[in-house]
Amino acid sequence: MSLDIKHLSQHITPNTSGIIWLTDEPLDYKTPGIYEFNYLLDGMLIKGMSENIESKKRNEKSNFFLGKNFGNPLFIGHIVVGEKDDVQIIHNHFKVAESFISKDSTIFIFNRAKNTANVNFLKDLGKKYKDYNFENLNI
């Protein structure tokens, strides 16, 4: 197990219901976090990516992955932030996730997008979605 996976597993608890993952580029096999999140989702992330590449259905702006964490739903919402307005896709992910995640659960922000300078996601999301706890994830 890699050091990053060990570090990630220290943060993910039964109370974790999601991860919002922001990047500047579409997902590929070199994207930071890809193997750690694939581990969390029991290999479904890379399997889904490879199926999408083969069928040419690759989504360039957004991906939504759903798995289980300690028997509870765990989502990973990925967004490519090319422009500041792309951040609004987060709300689409929440519309889907709110139907199955627990209130008072933790949602991590894994921000690797340079185009999000001066955006305080913890503050902004915390105001809009008061029933959830938001934390930064650094792996």
Secondary structure, 3 states (H helix, E strand, C coil): CCHHHHHHHHHCCCCEEEEEEEECCCCCCCCCCHHHHHHHCCCHHHHHHHHHHHHCCCCCCEEEEEEEECCEEEEEEEEECCCHHHHHHHHHHHHHHCCCCCCCCEEEEEECCHHHCCCCHHHHHHHHCCCCEEEECCC
